[in-house]
Amino acid sequence: MQRAKIFKYGWQLLKSNCDGAAKQVTTSASSLRDHSVSHFSSQGPKSFGLLFDIDGVLLRGKTVIPGAKQCIRNLVDHNGKYKVPVVFVTNAGNCMRQTKAEQLSHVLDVEICPEQVMLSHSPLRIFTQFHKMRVLVSGQGPVMEVAENLGFQDVVTIDMLRDAYPLLDVIDHNRRPKDPSPPSKGLRPIDAIILFGEPIRWETNLQLIVDLLLTNGNPDNVWNSNQYPHIPVLACNMDLLWMAEAKNPRFGHGMFLVCLENLYKKVTGYELKYQALIGKPSVVTYNYAELLIRQQAERLGWTTPVKRLYAIGDNPMADIYGANLYNCYLQAARRTSTQMQATSGRGGSGSFEETLYEAPKMTSTEQDDMSLAHRPVEELPERCSSILVCTGVYSRGQQELPSDPTHTVTEQRIFHGHRDFRFDPTLTQPSFIVQDVKEAVELVFQQEACPLD
């Protein structure tokens, strides 16, 4: 509860930045930032937006899934303007969103600007109370540049930690220092740990992260398993599996988190605690994506708010679970608003946080996640529908689709979600199941009674 209150300032800051950016629109023919009212919007008021997963929906690694390129092109008119707000929401986090936008633009042959891309770590911008702390970042790619771009001001990488303490990383004999007693350079203690995504050398990262957890952020100290709770850990991307060019799924950052959690518990007897879990399926991620959708709608010249979101994904435990959990959040927010209005005249009281904490089915992580994301109900869409495609983690080849649509779609009946998110079969059940992204987009426009051409 207290953690959620701390982050409300971050949401307010993010909203003000979005609003400010919308007012600072400049003239440029090559960016969504200058898009005026499109041909599509001139046909009448529209009220929906699209959230696309990338891997398994549009791409398999670097290979475009058949039909995906034409599908995205259909969302752009002959002037290159998007017909509806579109955000690409991925759990990848090994690059800057500018880089990801350029990559997508190239492979899909449609201009996609950075404001349309949301990576797993994007919501870290609102975690402002960590921005001045000394943080260790784990992952691959330009992790320091990414962290600094998100607002972190004092960043240490795994390589910097290895260099400062040469004796910590000794599993690989070829990387051991030749000097049997190399001097330690030392570093100021680490205040928090940010896990962006799966690293290249898992053994190195696992070892050094556990070192920091057991020494209160200072490897000069001796391990102390009674030092609990440990320094804060914020993790992005909980995907256990993801789909690349290979025939079968590959390990994701969620698998790395499973290793870290079990190593820590094996050594200490305690559960690893997260200050925040970010990326799909967290509500914070979808709330952030909706802010980007709303910002784009304003840039497109829409005068009506976006009331409906459609989230298209291939992973039941990330894309579908997250969209459905966000929809639960939207409905809870509306119920609470209605209840408060009904009781205000009778001296009644209550809050959104209190309503969530009365929900017995939610884990504490999910409750905190929803409270953290809380915004005024008038700013929120009415619902978020989930659409599952069969071209990625979930496919007809792995499991027969249920003949009864009320039956739950699971990943071979095995829970692939994160430890801190409950396995609620209803949350893995998509609003719609389709073959591919082309069919998904056509379905959305049919639901909205809008012409796609």
N, C-alpha and C positions, 0 to 999 in steps of 0.2 A: 504494500500500500504506500509506504513512504517513498519507495523507489519510483513509483508511478508519479507521485507529486513532484519529485525532483525533475522529471523529464518533461513536464508540461511546458516549462519555459522553452525547452528545445523545440517542441512542436510549434509554439507561438513564433519563435525565431524563424523556423523553416517556412511557416505560412507567410510571414512578413517578407521574407526573401523572395518567395514565389510571386506574391502580389507585386512586389517592387519590380521584379524581372518582367512581369507582364506589362507594366507601365513603361518600361524602357525598350519598347519594341523599335528597332531601327529598320531602315529600308535595305533589303537584300533579297535578290531573286533566288538565291541558292540555299535558303534555310527556312525551316518551319517557323522561325521567329517572326518572319514578315508576312506570314500567310494571312490574307484577308478572308472574307466570307467566300467559301468555295462554291462552285457550281452546285454541288450536292446540297449544301446548307440553304441555298437560295430557293430550293424546291419546297421548303417548309421546315419547321423546327424539329431537330432531332435531339434525342435525349439518351444516347448510350455511347459507351466506349469499349475498346477491345484491349485485353491484356494477353500478349502472346508469350508463352515460354519459347525458348529457342532450340536447345538440344532435344531431339526426338520429336519436335513439332515442325520446325522449319529446316533444321540441319541435322545431319549425323556426322559429327566431327566437322570437317570442312566441306562435306558433300551435301548439296541441296536436296531435300526430299522432293520427289516428283510432285509437281503441282504447286509447291510452296511459292516459287518465284511469281507465277502468274496470279496466284491468290493475293499476294501483297500488292502486285501491280494493279489489281482490280480495285484496291482501296484508294488509289490515287487517280485524280482526273487528268484530262489532257494537258492541263497547265502545271501538273506536278504537285497539286495541292491535295492533301488528305481529305477524304470524304467524312471521316469520323476521327475522333482522337484515338491514337494508337500508342501503346507503351509496350516495349519488349522487356519482360521481367525474367531475368535469368538468375540462377544461383551461382553462376560463374563469378569469380572475383579476382582473377589474376591479371587484370589490366585496368586502364582508365576507361571511363565510359566513352570518351572521344574515340579511343582506339576501337572499342567494340562497335560503335556507330559506323566507323569507316569500314570495318570488316563486313558488317551486315549490308551496308550500301553496295559494296563491291560484289558480294556473292548473290544478293537478291536483285541487283540491278535497279534499285529504287533508292532515292535519297532518304537517308535516315539520319536525323540530327541527334546530338548527345542528349538533348532534353527528352528524347523518346526512349532512352535506354536506362534501365535500372538494374544495377548489379547487386549481388547479395549484400555488399558492404555499404551501399548507398545510404541506408537509414542511420548509419553511425554519425552522420552530420548532426543529428539531434541529441546525441549523448554528450552534451557540452561539458558536463562536469569532469569528464575524462580528458578533455582536449589539452589541458595544461599539465597533466600528469606525465611522468616518464613511462612509456609503454613499450613492451616488446611485441613485435609483429611477426607472425608466422604465416608462411604461404609461399607462393612463387610469383615470378614476374616483378614489376617495379613496386614492391611492397612499401618502400619508404615514400616514394612519390605518391602512391595511392593514399597512404595514411596522412601525409601532409595536406593533400588536396581535400581530405575529409575534415580537416581542422586540427589534427593532432600536431603538437608543437615540439615535442621532445620524444623522438622515435629511435628505438634500438632494434636492429635486425638480429636474426639468429647468427649470421656470419660475424657481426660485430661482437656478439657475446662469446662466440667461439674464439675469436681473436684475442679478446680480453682474458679469457680463461682457457688456455690451451689444453689443460688436463681433463676437461669435462667430456670431450667427444673422443672416445677411444675405441668404439666398436669396430670401426674400419681401421685395420692395422696400417694401411697405407697412408692414413691421415693422422696417425699419431705423431706427436712432435718427436724429432730426433734427439733433442736434448731431454734427458730423463727428468730434469727439474727445471722446466722453462718458467721464467718469472711471469706472474699474473699482472696484467696492467690494471685490473680492477675497473669497476664502473660504479657510478652512483646506483643505489638500489632501484629496482624496477617496481613501479607502483601498480601496474595492471598488465594483462596479457590480452592481445587482440589476435584472434585466429581467423585469418582471411579465407584460407582454403587449404587443400591438401598440399603439403610441401613435397619437394623432390626426395629428400633424405628423411624418411619417417623416423628412423632410429635416432638421428641427431636431434631432431625437433622434440621427439617424445622425451628423450633424456634431459635436455636442457630446460624444457618447460616444467618437468617434474622437479628438477633442481630448484627452480624459482619458487614453485608452490611449497616446497618443504623448507625453504630458507627465508621465507618472507620477502622474496625478491632480491636477496643478496647472496650470491654463491660463495662469498667469503665465509658465510656462516655454516655451521654443521646442520645436517638434516635434522628436522624436528617434526615428527609426525603428529605431535600434539599441538602444533601451531595451526589451529583451526578455529574459524574458517580461514582459508588461504586468501591471498591477494585476489582482486577481482579478475574474472575471466569473461571475455565477450567473444562469442563464436558466431561466425557467418557461414551460411550454407550447411544444412543438416542432411543433404542428400546422401543416403547410403550408397545408391547406385545411380549411374547416368549412362546415356546411350551415345556411343561414338560410332565409328565405321565398323567396329567389330560386330560379329553376329550376336554376341551376348553382352549384357551390361558390364560396365567397368566400375571399380571402387571409386566412391566419391569422398568428399570431406567428412561426411557422416561416419564413414568407416574409420577415418583417422580419429574422430571424436570418441568412437566406441573403444578404440585402443587406449586413448588417453584416460578415459573414465575408468576403465578396468585396471590399468596400471596403477593409477592413483589409489584406487580402493584396495588393490592387492597389497600395496606397500603400507598404507596408513590405516586401513579399515574404515575409512570415511568415504562418503559420496563426494565426488567432485561437484562443486556448485558453480553455476553460471550466473554472472550478473545480468547477462542478456543473451538470448539466442535469436539471431537475426537471419533474414532470408526466408524463403518459403519453407514451411507453411506458417510463419509467424504473422499475426494480425498487423503488427507494426509495418511489415513489408507491404502488405496490401493497402494499408492506409496511406503509406508514402506514395505508392503507385497511383492511388486515386487522386492525390494532390497533383501529380504530374498530368493525369488525364484532365483534371479541371483546368489546369493552367493552359493546356493545349486547346481546350474548348474555347477559352477566352481569346486565344491568339487566332483561332479560326473564325472569330467573330460571332460565336454562338451567344445568344442572349438568354437561352433557357439552360438551367443547370443539367448536368449529367445525372440521370436518375437510375440508370441500369448499367452494370458492368458485366462483361462476359470474359471469363478467364479460360484460356485454351491451353491445355497441357497434356503431357503423356505419362506423368508419374502420379499414381493415385495417392501416395503418401506425402507428396510435396505440393503439386499443382492443385489437385482436387481437394485434398484435405485443407489446404490453406485457403482456397476460395470459399469453401463451405464454412470454415471457421470464421472467416471474415464476414460472411453472410449472417452467421449467428450473432456476431458482434453488432452488425447493423440492426438486426431485429431487436436485440437486447436494448440498444440505445433508444430505439423508437418506443419500445414498451415502457422503459424507464421515464422517458419524456412525457408520455401519455399519463402514466401513473402520477408523476409529480404535478402535472397540470390539474389532474382530477383531485388531488389531495391538498393542493396549495390553499384552496379556499376553506379547508377544514383544519388547517394547522398541521397537516401532515408533513413528514420529512422523509428524506431518503436521498441516495446518490447512486450514480452509475456504478461506482466501485463497490458499494454495499450490495447492490443487486448481483454483481458478478460473484462476490465472495459467498453469496448464499447458494450458488449453483454447485450441488454436490458432485456432479460428473466431471468438473474441470480440475486439472492439476493446478498447483500453485503457479507454475510457469505460465500456463495459459491465462490464468486470472491476471497475473501481473502484466502479461503481454497486452491483454485487452485494455486494462486500466491505463497502461502507458500510452496506448494509441488513442485514448478518448478525446473526442472533439465534439463541439456542439452539434446536435442532431440535424439542425437546419443546413449544415455544411456537408452532410453525408448523402450518398446515393440511397435509393430505396432497397436495392438488393444487388447481389453478385451471384451470377449463375456460373456453374463449372461445366466445362466441356472436355471430355476425355477423348483423345485421338489414339489410334492403334498403330502408330508408326515409331514408337520409342520404347520406353521401359515396359509399358503395357502393350500387349499385342494379342491378336486372336490366336497366334501360333502358340502362345504360352498358356492360355487359359480360355476356355469357352466363355463367351459372353452369356450372362444369365438370361434365360428365356423369359423370366419374369422381371420386369424393370425395377420391381421393389426389392429384389434380392441384391445383396451387397457385392460390389466388385472389390476383391482383395488381391494382393500380390501373392498368389498361390497360397492363400490362407496364412501367410507368415507376416508378422508385424515388422515392417521395414522402417517405421518412423523412429524419431528420436526418443530416447529414454524418458525425457521429461514431458512428452506429449502422449496422452492416453490413446489407446487403440479403441476408438469409437467407430464401429463399422459404418454407421450412418454418415460419418464425415468423409469416408472414402468413396461414397456413392455419388457419381457425377449427376448433374442435372440432365446431361445428354451424353450419349456415346456415339461417336462417328468414326469413320474410317481414317480420315486425314484432315489436315488443316483447311483444305479447299472446301470440303463438305461442312466443316465447322463454321466457316465464314458465311457460306450460303445459308446455313441454318439460322444464324444470328439475324441476317437481313430478312429472312422469312418471318422470324419471330417478331421483328420490329415492323413488319409490313412495309419495308423500304426497297426500292429498286436498287440492285447492285450495280447495274450498268450505268 
